[in-house]
Amino acid sequence: MQAFYQRADAIIELANSQLSPESHSGQVGASLLYAAARYSASVASIGFVKGDDLRKEKEEIIEFYAKQYRQMLSDNLEDYAQNFDKYVQLDK
């Protein structure tokens, strides 16, 4: 599990490095979501011999990834809510 979180942290660090006056967190987040979708499509295609076979499984694949993302997002939102003052630095 530690390697899982280390990989995630490395990707988050890369995303944070993309922040600039020209690219705010919403734009970087959109790029990150696109990259995750693109990578997931690549991973999902492994083991298929024909594109038509992949296409036939498309809805099941989407459902699987959407369910995983929804759970991870829910868990992280709960973590942020519980640790809001620690994670969110508001200028007071």
PyMOL Python script that loads the backbone (N, CA, C, O; Angstrom):
from pymol import cmd

cmd.read_pdbstr("""\
ATOM      1  N   MET A   1       0.827  -1.202   0.000  1.00  0.00           N
ATOM      2  CA  MET A   1       0.000   0.000   0.000  1.00  0.00           C
ATOM      3  C   MET A   1       0.863   1.254   0.000  1.00  0.00           C
ATOM      4  O   MET A   1       0.486   2.273  -0.578  1.00  0.00           O
ATOM      5  N   GLN A   2       2.022   1.177   0.648  1.00  0.00           N
ATOM      6  CA  GLN A   2       2.877   2.355   0.713  1.00  0.00           C
ATOM      7  C   GLN A   2       3.286   2.817  -0.684  1.00  0.00           C
ATOM      8  O   GLN A   2       3.306   4.017  -0.958  1.00  0.00           O
ATOM      9  N   ALA A   3       3.610   1.876  -1.563  1.00  0.00           N
ATOM     10  CA  ALA A   3       4.003   2.238  -2.930  1.00  0.00           C
ATOM     11  C   ALA A   3       2.846   2.912  -3.669  1.00  0.00           C
ATOM     12  O   ALA A   3       3.068   3.825  -4.464  1.00  0.00           O
ATOM     13  N   PHE A   4       1.625   2.471  -3.413  1.00  0.00           N
ATOM     14  CA  PHE A   4       0.435   3.069  -4.008  1.00  0.00           C
ATOM     15  C   PHE A   4       0.380   4.562  -3.677  1.00  0.00           C
ATOM     16  O   PHE A   4       0.217   5.398  -4.566  1.00  0.00           O
ATOM     17  N   TYR A   5       0.516   4.885  -2.392  1.00  0.00           N
ATOM     18  CA  TYR A   5       0.444   6.282  -1.963  1.00  0.00           C
ATOM     19  C   TYR A   5       1.658   7.081  -2.420  1.00  0.00           C
ATOM     20  O   TYR A   5       1.533   8.273  -2.701  1.00  0.00           O
ATOM     21  N   GLN A   6       2.817   6.460  -2.501  1.00  0.00           N
ATOM     22  CA  GLN A   6       4.006   7.153  -3.000  1.00  0.00           C
ATOM     23  C   GLN A   6       3.829   7.541  -4.469  1.00  0.00           C
ATOM     24  O   GLN A   6       4.201   8.643  -4.871  1.00  0.00           O
ATOM     25  N   ARG A   7       3.261   6.637  -5.265  1.00  0.00           N
ATOM     26  CA  ARG A   7       3.003   6.966  -6.676  1.00  0.00           C
ATOM     27  C   ARG A   7       2.001   8.100  -6.780  1.00  0.00           C
ATOM     28  O   ARG A   7       2.196   9.031  -7.561  1.00  0.00           O
ATOM     29  N   ALA A   8       0.928   8.031  -5.998  1.00  0.00           N
ATOM     30  CA  ALA A   8      -0.086   9.093  -6.014  1.00  0.00           C
ATOM     31  C   ALA A   8       0.528  10.427  -5.610  1.00  0.00           C
ATOM     32  O   ALA A   8       0.261  11.447  -6.246  1.00  0.00           O
ATOM     33  N   ASP A   9       1.347  10.432  -4.563  1.00  0.00           N
ATOM     34  CA  ASP A   9       1.987  11.674  -4.120  1.00  0.00           C
ATOM     35  C   ASP A   9       2.908  12.242  -5.190  1.00  0.00           C
ATOM     36  O   ASP A   9       2.980  13.459  -5.361  1.00  0.00           O
ATOM     37  N   ALA A  10       3.612  11.379  -5.909  1.00  0.00           N
ATOM     38  CA  ALA A  10       4.497  11.840  -6.982  1.00  0.00           C
ATOM     39  C   ALA A  10       3.693  12.503  -8.103  1.00  0.00           C
ATOM     40  O   ALA A  10       4.121  13.513  -8.662  1.00  0.00           O
ATOM     41  N   ILE A  11       2.540  11.939  -8.429  1.00  0.00           N
ATOM     42  CA  ILE A  11       1.685  12.516  -9.467  1.00  0.00           C
ATOM     43  C   ILE A  11       1.114  13.847  -8.997  1.00  0.00           C
ATOM     44  O   ILE A  11       1.028  14.794  -9.780  1.00  0.00           O
ATOM     45  N   ILE A  12       0.722  13.930  -7.726  1.00  0.00           N
ATOM     46  CA  ILE A  12       0.212  15.187  -7.175  1.00  0.00           C
ATOM     47  C   ILE A  12       1.308  16.250  -7.191  1.00  0.00           C
ATOM     48  O   ILE A  12       1.051  17.409  -7.516  1.00  0.00           O
ATOM     49  N   GLU A  13       2.518  15.855  -6.844  1.00  0.00           N
ATOM     50  CA  GLU A  13       3.650  16.789  -6.869  1.00  0.00           C
ATOM     51  C   GLU A  13       3.871  17.319  -8.289  1.00  0.00           C
ATOM     52  O   GLU A  13       4.106  18.513  -8.481  1.00  0.00           O
ATOM     53  N   LEU A  14       3.795  16.433  -9.276  1.00  0.00           N
ATOM     54  CA  LEU A  14       3.934  16.858 -10.667  1.00  0.00           C
ATOM     55  C   LEU A  14       2.819  17.831 -11.044  1.00  0.00           C
ATOM     56  O   LEU A  14       3.072  18.849 -11.689  1.00  0.00           O
ATOM     57  N   ALA A  15       1.589  17.521 -10.644  1.00  0.00           N
ATOM     58  CA  ALA A  15       0.463  18.420 -10.936  1.00  0.00           C
ATOM     59  C   ALA A  15       0.687  19.782 -10.290  1.00  0.00           C
ATOM     60  O   ALA A  15       0.474  20.814 -10.926  1.00  0.00           O
ATOM     61  N   ASN A  16       1.113  19.788  -9.036  1.00  0.00           N
ATOM     62  CA  ASN A  16       1.360  21.055  -8.349  1.00  0.00           C
ATOM     63  C   ASN A  16       2.459  21.864  -9.031  1.00  0.00           C
ATOM     64  O   ASN A  16       2.433  23.095  -9.004  1.00  0.00           O
ATOM     65  N   SER A  17       3.415  21.184  -9.634  1.00  0.00           N
ATOM     66  CA  SER A  17       4.503  21.891 -10.320  1.00  0.00           C
ATOM     67  C   SER A  17       4.005  22.598 -11.579  1.00  0.00           C
ATOM     68  O   SER A  17       4.694  23.462 -12.121  1.00  0.00           O
ATOM     69  N   GLN A  18       2.820  22.236 -12.042  1.00  0.00           N
ATOM     70  CA  GLN A  18       2.244  22.857 -13.237  1.00  0.00           C
ATOM     71  C   GLN A  18       1.485  24.144 -12.919  1.00  0.00           C
ATOM     72  O   GLN A  18       1.092  24.870 -13.833  1.00  0.00           O
ATOM     73  N   LEU A  19       1.275  24.434 -11.641  1.00  0.00           N
ATOM     74  CA  LEU A  19       0.565  25.653 -11.245  1.00  0.00           C
ATOM     75  C   LEU A  19       1.410  26.878 -11.566  1.00  0.00           C
ATOM     76  O   LEU A  19       2.614  26.906 -11.312  1.00  0.00           O
ATOM     77  N   SER A  20       0.761  27.881 -12.126  1.00  0.00           N
ATOM     78  CA  SER A  20       1.450  29.126 -12.472  1.00  0.00           C
ATOM     79  C   SER A  20       0.392  30.209 -12.654  1.00  0.00           C
ATOM     80  O   SER A  20      -0.804  29.920 -12.618  1.00  0.00           O
ATOM     81  N   PRO A  21       0.820  31.440 -12.847  1.00  0.00           N
ATOM     82  CA  PRO A  21      -0.175  32.485 -13.124  1.00  0.00           C
ATOM     83  C   PRO A  21      -1.008  32.187 -14.383  1.00  0.00           C
ATOM     84  O   PRO A  21      -2.132  32.671 -14.515  1.00  0.00           O
ATOM     85  N   GLU A  22      -0.453  31.393 -15.301  1.00  0.00           N
ATOM     86  CA  GLU A  22      -1.171  31.057 -16.537  1.00  0.00           C
ATOM     87  C   GLU A  22      -2.010  29.789 -16.410  1.00  0.00           C
ATOM     88  O   GLU A  22      -2.867  29.535 -17.256  1.00  0.00           O
ATOM     89  N   SER A  23      -1.781  28.997 -15.378  1.00  0.00           N
ATOM     90  CA  SER A  23      -2.548  27.753 -15.220  1.00  0.00           C
ATOM     91  C   SER A  23      -2.904  27.567 -13.744  1.00  0.00           C
ATOM     92  O   SER A  23      -2.063  27.197 -12.925  1.00  0.00           O
ATOM     93  N   HIS A  24      -4.162  27.832 -13.433  1.00  0.00           N
ATOM     94  CA  HIS A  24      -4.630  27.718 -12.056  1.00  0.00           C
ATOM     95  C   HIS A  24      -5.026  26.279 -11.745  1.00  0.00           C
ATOM     96  O   HIS A  24      -5.013  25.418 -12.624  1.00  0.00           O
ATOM     97  N   SER A  25      -5.380  26.028 -10.484  1.00  0.00           N
ATOM     98  CA  SER A  25      -5.650  24.660 -10.036  1.00  0.00           C
ATOM     99  C   SER A  25      -6.786  23.992 -10.810  1.00  0.00           C
ATOM    100  O   SER A  25      -6.739  22.784 -11.043  1.00  0.00           O
ATOM    101  N   GLY A  26      -7.791  24.742 -11.207  1.00  0.00           N
ATOM    102  CA  GLY A  26      -8.876  24.157 -11.997  1.00  0.00           C
ATOM    103  C   GLY A  26      -8.393  23.642 -13.344  1.00  0.00           C
ATOM    104  O   GLY A  26      -8.809  22.573 -13.792  1.00  0.00           O
ATOM    105  N   GLN A  27      -7.513  24.406 -13.991  1.00  0.00           N
ATOM    106  CA  GLN A  27      -6.972  23.986 -15.284  1.00  0.00           C
ATOM    107  C   GLN A  27      -6.053  22.776 -15.126  1.00  0.00           C
ATOM    108  O   GLN A  27      -6.114  21.835 -15.917  1.00  0.00           O
ATOM    109  N   VAL A  28      -5.204  22.808 -14.103  1.00  0.00           N
ATOM    110  CA  VAL A  28      -4.309  21.683 -13.857  1.00  0.00           C
ATOM    111  C   VAL A  28      -5.124  20.442 -13.493  1.00  0.00           C
ATOM    112  O   VAL A  28      -4.821  19.339 -13.948  1.00  0.00           O
ATOM    113  N   GLY A  29      -6.158  20.626 -12.672  1.00  0.00           N
ATOM    114  CA  GLY A  29      -7.021  19.506 -12.310  1.00  0.00           C
ATOM    115  C   GLY A  29      -7.710  18.891 -13.521  1.00  0.00           C
ATOM    116  O   GLY A  29      -7.837  17.671 -13.615  1.00  0.00           O
ATOM    117  N   ALA A  30      -8.155  19.742 -14.450  1.00  0.00           N
ATOM    118  CA  ALA A  30      -8.788  19.230 -15.670  1.00  0.00           C
ATOM    119  C   ALA A  30      -7.798  18.416 -16.493  1.00  0.00           C
ATOM    120  O   ALA A  30      -8.150  17.372 -17.041  1.00  0.00           O
ATOM    121  N   SER A  31      -6.560  18.896 -16.578  1.00  0.00           N
ATOM    122  CA  SER A  31      -5.529  18.138 -17.298  1.00  0.00           C
ATOM    123  C   SER A  31      -5.240  16.815 -16.613  1.00  0.00           C
ATOM    124  O   SER A  31      -5.039  15.797 -17.274  1.00  0.00           O
ATOM    125  N   LEU A  32      -5.221  16.831 -15.279  1.00  0.00           N
ATOM    126  CA  LEU A  32      -4.979  15.610 -14.517  1.00  0.00           C
ATOM    127  C   LEU A  32      -6.101  14.596 -14.723  1.00  0.00           C
ATOM    128  O   LEU A  32      -5.847  13.401 -14.875  1.00  0.00           O
ATOM    129  N   LEU A  33      -7.344  15.080 -14.726  1.00  0.00           N
ATOM    130  CA  LEU A  33      -8.476  14.180 -14.991  1.00  0.00           C
ATOM    131  C   LEU A  33      -8.387  13.583 -16.397  1.00  0.00           C
ATOM    132  O   LEU A  33      -8.642  12.395 -16.594  1.00  0.00           O
ATOM    133  N   TYR A  34      -8.020  14.426 -17.373  1.00  0.00           N
ATOM    134  CA  TYR A  34      -7.879  13.931 -18.740  1.00  0.00           C
ATOM    135  C   TYR A  34      -6.778  12.871 -18.805  1.00  0.00           C
ATOM    136  O   TYR A  34      -6.948  11.827 -19.436  1.00  0.00           O
ATOM    137  N   ALA A  35      -5.653  13.146 -18.151  1.00  0.00           N
ATOM    138  CA  ALA A  35      -4.547  12.189 -18.149  1.00  0.00           C
ATOM    139  C   ALA A  35      -4.968  10.875 -17.493  1.00  0.00           C
ATOM    140  O   ALA A  35      -4.625   9.800 -17.985  1.00  0.00           O
ATOM    141  N   ALA A  36      -5.706  10.955 -16.390  1.00  0.00           N
ATOM    142  CA  ALA A  36      -6.178   9.741 -15.724  1.00  0.00           C
ATOM    143  C   ALA A  36      -7.114   8.954 -16.634  1.00  0.00           C
ATOM    144  O   ALA A  36      -7.034   7.727 -16.701  1.00  0.00           O
ATOM    145  N   ALA A  37      -7.999   9.658 -17.333  1.00  0.00           N
ATOM    146  CA  ALA A  37      -8.913   8.978 -18.256  1.00  0.00           C
ATOM    147  C   ALA A  37      -8.151   8.339 -19.406  1.00  0.00           C
ATOM    148  O   ALA A  37      -8.447   7.216 -19.813  1.00  0.00           O
ATOM    149  N   ARG A  38      -7.164   9.067 -19.926  1.00  0.00           N
ATOM    150  CA  ARG A  38      -6.376   8.544 -21.049  1.00  0.00           C
ATOM    151  C   ARG A  38      -5.583   7.312 -20.614  1.00  0.00           C
ATOM    152  O   ARG A  38      -5.536   6.310 -21.327  1.00  0.00           O
ATOM    153  N   TYR A  39      -4.965   7.397 -19.442  1.00  0.00           N
ATOM    154  CA  TYR A  39      -4.185   6.266 -18.939  1.00  0.00           C
ATOM    155  C   TYR A  39      -5.081   5.073 -18.628  1.00  0.00           C
ATOM    156  O   TYR A  39      -4.729   3.929 -18.916  1.00  0.00           O
ATOM    157  N   SER A  40      -6.234   5.350 -18.042  1.00  0.00           N
ATOM    158  CA  SER A  40      -7.181   4.275 -17.721  1.00  0.00           C
ATOM    159  C   SER A  40      -7.669   3.575 -18.982  1.00  0.00           C
ATOM    160  O   SER A  40      -7.839   2.356 -18.985  1.00  0.00           O
ATOM    161  N   ALA A  41      -7.896   4.326 -20.049  1.00  0.00           N
ATOM    162  CA  ALA A  41      -8.302   3.716 -21.317  1.00  0.00           C
ATOM    163  C   ALA A  41      -7.202   2.795 -21.832  1.00  0.00           C
ATOM    164  O   ALA A  41      -7.473   1.709 -22.343  1.00  0.00           O
ATOM    165  N   SER A  42      -5.958   3.246 -21.690  1.00  0.00           N
ATOM    166  CA  SER A  42      -4.831   2.418 -22.116  1.00  0.00           C
ATOM    167  C   SER A  42      -4.755   1.135 -21.286  1.00  0.00           C
ATOM    168  O   SER A  42      -4.587   0.047 -21.838  1.00  0.00           O
ATOM    169  N   VAL A  43      -4.876   1.260 -19.976  1.00  0.00           N
ATOM    170  CA  VAL A  43      -4.830   0.083 -19.096  1.00  0.00           C
ATOM    171  C   VAL A  43      -5.990  -0.865 -19.410  1.00  0.00           C
ATOM    172  O   VAL A  43      -5.806  -2.080 -19.471  1.00  0.00           O
ATOM    173  N   ALA A  44      -7.177  -0.304 -19.609  1.00  0.00           N
ATOM    174  CA  ALA A  44      -8.367  -1.124 -19.881  1.00  0.00           C
ATOM    175  C   ALA A  44      -8.232  -1.894 -21.191  1.00  0.00           C
ATOM    176  O   ALA A  44      -8.824  -2.961 -21.352  1.00  0.00           O
ATOM    177  N   SER A  45      -7.455  -1.353 -22.123  1.00  0.00           N
ATOM    178  CA  SER A  45      -7.338  -2.006 -23.429  1.00  0.00           C
ATOM    179  C   SER A  45      -6.430  -3.236 -23.405  1.00  0.00           C
ATOM    180  O   SER A  45      -6.447  -4.052 -24.327  1.00  0.00           O
ATOM    181  N   ILE A  46      -5.638  -3.354 -22.337  1.00  0.00           N
ATOM    182  CA  ILE A  46      -4.704  -4.484 -22.246  1.00  0.00           C
ATOM    183  C   ILE A  46      -5.492  -5.797 -22.198  1.00  0.00           C
ATOM    184  O   ILE A  46      -6.445  -5.939 -21.433  1.00  0.00           O
ATOM    185  N   GLY A  47      -5.083  -6.723 -23.010  1.00  0.00           N
ATOM    186  CA  GLY A  47      -5.718  -8.038 -23.031  1.00  0.00           C
ATOM    187  C   GLY A  47      -6.752  -8.195 -24.134  1.00  0.00           C
ATOM    188  O   GLY A  47      -7.150  -9.316 -24.453  1.00  0.00           O
ATOM    189  N   PHE A  48      -7.189  -7.092 -24.719  1.00  0.00           N
ATOM    190  CA  PHE A  48      -8.118  -7.192 -25.839  1.00  0.00           C
ATOM    191  C   PHE A  48      -7.322  -7.389 -27.128  1.00  0.00           C
ATOM    192  O   PHE A  48      -6.209  -6.884 -27.273  1.00  0.00           O
ATOM    193  N   VAL A  49      -7.916  -8.131 -28.056  1.00  0.00           N
ATOM    194  CA  VAL A  49      -7.271  -8.397 -29.336  1.00  0.00           C
ATOM    195  C   VAL A  49      -7.795  -7.459 -30.416  1.00  0.00           C
ATOM    196  O   VAL A  49      -7.070  -7.102 -31.345  1.00  0.00           O
ATOM    197  N   LYS A  50      -9.063  -7.063 -30.288  1.00  0.00           N
ATOM    198  CA  LYS A  50      -9.685  -6.193 -31.293  1.00  0.00           C
ATOM    199  C   LYS A  50     -10.374  -5.026 -30.604  1.00  0.00           C
ATOM    200  O   LYS A  50     -10.891  -5.144 -29.492  1.00  0.00           O
ATOM    201  N   GLY A  51     -10.365  -3.882 -31.310  1.00  0.00           N
ATOM    202  CA  GLY A  51     -11.047  -2.699 -30.806  1.00  0.00           C
ATOM    203  C   GLY A  51     -12.532  -2.927 -30.610  1.00  0.00           C
ATOM    204  O   GLY A  51     -13.129  -2.373 -29.686  1.00  0.00           O
ATOM    205  N   ASP A  52     -13.134  -3.734 -31.465  1.00  0.00           N
ATOM    206  CA  ASP A  52     -14.562  -4.015 -31.322  1.00  0.00           C
ATOM    207  C   ASP A  52     -14.874  -4.736 -30.011  1.00  0.00           C
ATOM    208  O   ASP A  52     -15.920  -4.509 -29.403  1.00  0.00           O
ATOM    209  N   ASP A  53     -13.956  -5.607 -29.584  1.00  0.00           N
ATOM    210  CA  ASP A  53     -14.153  -6.299 -28.304  1.00  0.00           C
ATOM    211  C   ASP A  53     -14.077  -5.313 -27.138  1.00  0.00           C
ATOM    212  O   ASP A  53     -14.858  -5.394 -26.190  1.00  0.00           O
ATOM    213  N   LEU A  54     -13.135  -4.392 -27.222  1.00  0.00           N
ATOM    214  CA  LEU A  54     -13.016  -3.351 -26.197  1.00  0.00           C
ATOM    215  C   LEU A  54     -14.279  -2.495 -26.177  1.00  0.00           C
ATOM    216  O   LEU A  54     -14.810  -2.171 -25.115  1.00  0.00           O
ATOM    217  N   ARG A  55     -14.743  -2.139 -27.351  1.00  0.00           N
ATOM    218  CA  ARG A  55     -15.953  -1.311 -27.463  1.00  0.00           C
ATOM    219  C   ARG A  55     -17.157  -1.996 -26.819  1.00  0.00           C
ATOM    220  O   ARG A  55     -17.981  -1.337 -26.185  1.00  0.00           O
ATOM    221  N   LYS A  56     -17.261  -3.311 -26.977  1.00  0.00           N
ATOM    222  CA  LYS A  56     -18.375  -4.064 -26.389  1.00  0.00           C
ATOM    223  C   LYS A  56     -18.357  -4.003 -24.858  1.00  0.00           C
ATOM    224  O   LYS A  56     -19.409  -4.093 -24.225  1.00  0.00           O
ATOM    225  N   GLU A  57     -17.190  -3.854 -24.271  1.00  0.00           N
ATOM    226  CA  GLU A  57     -17.033  -3.808 -22.813  1.00  0.00           C
ATOM    227  C   GLU A  57     -16.980  -2.371 -22.273  1.00  0.00           C
ATOM    228  O   GLU A  57     -16.807  -2.169 -21.071  1.00  0.00           O
ATOM    229  N   LYS A  58     -17.124  -1.395 -23.139  1.00  0.00           N
ATOM    230  CA  LYS A  58     -16.940   0.014 -22.777  1.00  0.00           C
ATOM    231  C   LYS A  58     -17.765   0.436 -21.561  1.00  0.00           C
ATOM    232  O   LYS A  58     -17.222   1.033 -20.632  1.00  0.00           O
ATOM    233  N   GLU A  59     -19.034   0.144 -21.550  1.00  0.00           N
ATOM    234  CA  GLU A  59     -19.898   0.592 -20.438  1.00  0.00           C
ATOM    235  C   GLU A  59     -19.499  -0.051 -19.112  1.00  0.00           C
ATOM    236  O   GLU A  59     -19.531   0.604 -18.070  1.00  0.00           O
ATOM    237  N   GLU A  60     -19.129  -1.318 -19.144  1.00  0.00           N
ATOM    238  CA  GLU A  60     -18.696  -1.987 -17.916  1.00  0.00           C
ATOM    239  C   GLU A  60     -17.389  -1.390 -17.404  1.00  0.00           C
ATOM    240  O   GLU A  60     -17.198  -1.227 -16.199  1.00  0.00           O
ATOM    241  N   ILE A  61     -16.497  -1.067 -18.328  1.00  0.00           N
ATOM    242  CA  ILE A  61     -15.218  -0.450 -17.957  1.00  0.00           C
ATOM    243  C   ILE A  61     -15.465   0.930 -17.341  1.00  0.00           C
ATOM    244  O   ILE A  61     -14.880   1.270 -16.312  1.00  0.00           O
ATOM    245  N   ILE A  62     -16.324   1.712 -17.970  1.00  0.00           N
ATOM    246  CA  ILE A  62     -16.657   3.045 -17.445  1.00  0.00           C
ATOM    247  C   ILE A  62     -17.261   2.920 -16.056  1.00  0.00           C
ATOM    248  O   ILE A  62     -16.894   3.668 -15.149  1.00  0.00           O
ATOM    249  N   GLU A  63     -18.168   1.996 -15.884  1.00  0.00           N
ATOM    250  CA  GLU A  63     -18.807   1.799 -14.583  1.00  0.00           C
ATOM    251  C   GLU A  63     -17.776   1.440 -13.517  1.00  0.00           C
ATOM    252  O   GLU A  63     -17.827   1.959 -12.402  1.00  0.00           O
ATOM    253  N   PHE A  64     -16.852   0.563 -13.854  1.00  0.00           N
ATOM    254  CA  PHE A  64     -15.814   0.172 -12.909  1.00  0.00           C
ATOM    255  C   PHE A  64     -14.982   1.378 -12.482  1.00  0.00           C
ATOM    256  O   PHE A  64     -14.812   1.625 -11.288  1.00  0.00           O
ATOM    257  N   TYR A  65     -14.464   2.126 -13.454  1.00  0.00           N
ATOM    258  CA  TYR A  65     -13.604   3.269 -13.128  1.00  0.00           C
ATOM    259  C   TYR A  65     -14.388   4.376 -12.424  1.00  0.00           C
ATOM    260  O   TYR A  65     -13.865   5.011 -11.508  1.00  0.00           O
ATOM    261  N   ALA A  66     -15.621   4.615 -12.832  1.00  0.00           N
ATOM    262  CA  ALA A  66     -16.434   5.648 -12.186  1.00  0.00           C
ATOM    263  C   ALA A  66     -16.705   5.287 -10.727  1.00  0.00           C
ATOM    264  O   ALA A  66     -16.670   6.156  -9.855  1.00  0.00           O
ATOM    265  N   LYS A  67     -16.970   4.025 -10.463  1.00  0.00           N
ATOM    266  CA  LYS A  67     -17.207   3.577  -9.089  1.00  0.00           C
ATOM    267  C   LYS A  67     -15.953   3.752  -8.240  1.00  0.00           C
ATOM    268  O   LYS A  67     -16.032   4.210  -7.100  1.00  0.00           O
ATOM    269  N   GLN A  68     -14.794   3.387  -8.794  1.00  0.00           N
ATOM    270  CA  GLN A  68     -13.532   3.551  -8.071  1.00  0.00           C
ATOM    271  C   GLN A  68     -13.259   5.025  -7.785  1.00  0.00           C
ATOM    272  O   GLN A  68     -12.885   5.383  -6.668  1.00  0.00           O
ATOM    273  N   TYR A  69     -13.444   5.874  -8.782  1.00  0.00           N
ATOM    274  CA  TYR A  69     -13.191   7.308  -8.615  1.00  0.00           C
ATOM    275  C   TYR A  69     -14.141   7.911  -7.590  1.00  0.00           C
ATOM    276  O   TYR A  69     -13.723   8.693  -6.736  1.00  0.00           O
ATOM    277  N   ARG A  70     -15.398   7.555  -7.673  1.00  0.00           N
ATOM    278  CA  ARG A  70     -16.398   8.086  -6.735  1.00  0.00           C
ATOM    279  C   ARG A  70     -16.026   7.751  -5.292  1.00  0.00           C
ATOM    280  O   ARG A  70     -16.132   8.604  -4.411  1.00  0.00           O
ATOM    281  N   GLN A  71     -15.592   6.517  -5.047  1.00  0.00           N
ATOM    282  CA  GLN A  71     -15.210   6.110  -3.695  1.00  0.00           C
ATOM    283  C   GLN A  71     -13.961   6.866  -3.232  1.00  0.00           C
ATOM    284  O   GLN A  71     -13.905   7.345  -2.099  1.00  0.00           O
ATOM    285  N   MET A  72     -12.971   6.970  -4.106  1.00  0.00           N
ATOM    286  CA  MET A  72     -11.739   7.680  -3.744  1.00  0.00           C
ATOM    287  C   MET A  72     -12.014   9.164  -3.501  1.00  0.00           C
ATOM    288  O   MET A  72     -11.463   9.749  -2.568  1.00  0.00           O
ATOM    289  N   LEU A  73     -12.846   9.765  -4.316  1.00  0.00           N
ATOM    290  CA  LEU A  73     -13.196  11.173  -4.130  1.00  0.00           C
ATOM    291  C   LEU A  73     -13.953  11.360  -2.824  1.00  0.00           C
ATOM    292  O   LEU A  73     -13.671  12.296  -2.076  1.00  0.00           O
ATOM    293  N   SER A  74     -14.899  10.492  -2.543  1.00  0.00           N
ATOM    294  CA  SER A  74     -15.656  10.563  -1.303  1.00  0.00           C
ATOM    295  C   SER A  74     -14.738  10.450  -0.088  1.00  0.00           C
ATOM    296  O   SER A  74     -14.857  11.228   0.858  1.00  0.00           O
ATOM    297  N   ASP A  75     -13.829   9.486  -0.116  1.00  0.00           N
ATOM    298  CA  ASP A  75     -12.888   9.298   0.997  1.00  0.00           C
ATOM    299  C   ASP A  75     -12.010  10.533   1.197  1.00  0.00           C
ATOM    300  O   ASP A  75     -11.775  10.959   2.328  1.00  0.00           O
ATOM    301  N   ASN A  76     -11.531  11.097   0.101  1.00  0.00           N
ATOM    302  CA  ASN A  76     -10.646  12.263   0.208  1.00  0.00           C
ATOM    303  C   ASN A  76     -11.398  13.519   0.629  1.00  0.00           C
ATOM    304  O   ASN A  76     -10.848  14.346   1.355  1.00  0.00           O
ATOM    305  N   LEU A  77     -12.636  13.678   0.190  1.00  0.00           N
ATOM    306  CA  LEU A  77     -13.427  14.817   0.647  1.00  0.00           C
ATOM    307  C   LEU A  77     -13.707  14.716   2.142  1.00  0.00           C
ATOM    308  O   LEU A  77     -13.666  15.720   2.853  1.00  0.00           O
ATOM    309  N   GLU A  78     -13.987  13.516   2.615  1.00  0.00           N
ATOM    310  CA  GLU A  78     -14.195  13.322   4.050  1.00  0.00           C
ATOM    311  C   GLU A  78     -12.916  13.643   4.822  1.00  0.00           C
ATOM    312  O   GLU A  78     -12.965  14.282   5.872  1.00  0.00           O
ATOM    313  N   ASP A  79     -11.782  13.201   4.302  1.00  0.00           N
ATOM    314  CA  ASP A  79     -10.497  13.498   4.937  1.00  0.00           C
ATOM    315  C   ASP A  79     -10.253  15.009   4.984  1.00  0.00           C
ATOM    316  O   ASP A  79      -9.815  15.536   6.008  1.00  0.00           O
ATOM    317  N   TYR A  80     -10.533  15.699   3.892  1.00  0.00           N
ATOM    318  CA  TYR A  80     -10.361  17.160   3.864  1.00  0.00           C
ATOM    319  C   TYR A  80     -11.325  17.850   4.825  1.00  0.00           C
ATOM    320  O   TYR A  80     -10.946  18.826   5.473  1.00  0.00           O
ATOM    321  N   ALA A  81     -12.545  17.372   4.928  1.00  0.00           N
ATOM    322  CA  ALA A  81     -13.508  17.965   5.854  1.00  0.00           C
ATOM    323  C   ALA A  81     -13.031  17.799   7.296  1.00  0.00           C
ATOM    324  O   ALA A  81     -13.129  18.727   8.098  1.00  0.00           O
ATOM    325  N   GLN A  82     -12.517  16.617   7.620  1.00  0.00           N
ATOM    326  CA  GLN A  82     -12.055  16.348   8.978  1.00  0.00           C
ATOM    327  C   GLN A  82     -10.765  17.102   9.312  1.00  0.00           C
ATOM    328  O   GLN A  82     -10.522  17.434  10.472  1.00  0.00           O
ATOM    329  N   ASN A  83      -9.947  17.367   8.309  1.00  0.00           N
ATOM    330  CA  ASN A  83      -8.645  18.010   8.519  1.00  0.00           C
ATOM    331  C   ASN A  83      -8.555  19.352   7.810  1.00  0.00           C
ATOM    332  O   ASN A  83      -7.478  19.766   7.380  1.00  0.00           O
ATOM    333  N   PHE A  84      -9.686  20.025   7.692  1.00  0.00           N
ATOM    334  CA  PHE A  84      -9.774  21.245   6.886  1.00  0.00           C
ATOM    335  C   PHE A  84      -8.713  22.271   7.273  1.00  0.00           C
ATOM    336  O   PHE A  84      -8.002  22.785   6.410  1.00  0.00           O
ATOM    337  N   ASP A  85      -8.606  22.569   8.563  1.00  0.00           N
ATOM    338  CA  ASP A  85      -7.654  23.595   9.005  1.00  0.00           C
ATOM    339  C   ASP A  85      -6.200  23.209   8.708  1.00  0.00           C
ATOM    340  O   ASP A  85      -5.360  24.078   8.474  1.00  0.00           O
ATOM    341  N   LYS A  86      -5.914  21.929   8.720  1.00  0.00           N
ATOM    342  CA  LYS A  86      -4.572  21.443   8.422  1.00  0.00           C
ATOM    343  C   LYS A  86      -4.262  21.544   6.931  1.00  0.00           C
ATOM    344  O   LYS A  86      -3.158  21.936   6.554  1.00  0.00           O
ATOM    345  N   TYR A  87      -5.227  21.193   6.079  1.00  0.00           N
ATOM    346  CA  TYR A  87      -5.002  21.122   4.632  1.00  0.00           C
ATOM    347  C   TYR A  87      -5.224  22.435   3.906  1.00  0.00           C
ATOM    348  O   TYR A  87      -4.538  22.729   2.927  1.00  0.00           O
ATOM    349  N   VAL A  88      -6.178  23.225   4.376  1.00  0.00           N
ATOM    350  CA  VAL A  88      -6.555  24.441   3.666  1.00  0.00           C
ATOM    351  C   VAL A  88      -6.019  25.634   4.442  1.00  0.00           C
ATOM    352  O   VAL A  88      -6.436  25.896   5.570  1.00  0.00           O
ATOM    353  N   GLN A  89      -5.110  26.338   3.836  1.00  0.00           N
ATOM    354  CA  GLN A  89      -4.499  27.502   4.472  1.00  0.00           C
ATOM    355  C   GLN A  89      -5.227  28.758   4.002  1.00  0.00           C
ATOM    356  O   GLN A  89      -4.997  29.243   2.894  1.00  0.00           O
ATOM    357  N   LEU A  90      -6.097  29.274   4.847  1.00  0.00           N
ATOM    358  CA  LEU A  90      -6.831  30.489   4.528  1.00  0.00           C
ATOM    359  C   LEU A  90      -6.097  31.686   5.131  1.00  0.00           C
ATOM    360  O   LEU A  90      -5.661  31.650   6.282  1.00  0.00           O
ATOM    361  N   ASP A  91      -5.971  32.734   4.337  1.00  0.00           N
ATOM    362  CA  ASP A  91      -5.385  33.968   4.876  1.00  0.00           C
ATOM    363  C   ASP A  91      -6.379  34.593   5.838  1.00  0.00           C
ATOM    364  O   ASP A  91      -7.503  34.922   5.458  1.00  0.00           O
ATOM    365  N   LYS A  92      -5.963  34.754   7.073  1.00  0.00           N
ATOM    366  CA  LYS A  92      -6.883  35.295   8.081  1.00  0.00           C
ATOM    367  C   LYS A  92      -6.449  36.680   8.488  1.00  0.00           C
ATOM    368  O   LYS A  92      -7.094  37.307   9.328  1.00  0.00           O
TER     369      LYS A  92
END
""", "prot")
cmd.dss("prot")
cmd.show_as("cartoon", "prot")
cmd.util.cbc("prot")
cmd.orient("prot")
